[in-house]
Amino acid sequence: MSTALEGLEQRLQDALGAAVIGLKPIIRALSIAVIARGHVLLQGPPGLGKTLLSKSLAAALGGMFRRVQGTADLMPSDIIGVHIFDTAKREFEFRPGPLFAEVLGR
């Protein structure tokens, strides 16, 4: 691994480790996924700090964190976004949903 990637990994681990204590293996896996440009699904019971870890990851990367609340009436447009007609401009305007964030939580 190059020095730049090692430095990035160390900075990510430091930033995430300061926010969430006791999740070193998960933080290491997140760092690897970021470097590899991969995707990660964090699962576990409530109260383990998954949302806090996701918010901290987005902040460390300088990105945006958005959350989707899974409810019985959740529609695809609630996640993807929707085109809404703007009567003043007389045209459709796209309003992106939470999917258009660097880190997405549920």
Order of alpha helices (4+ residues) and beta strands (2+ residues): alpha-alpha-alpha-beta-alpha-beta-beta-beta
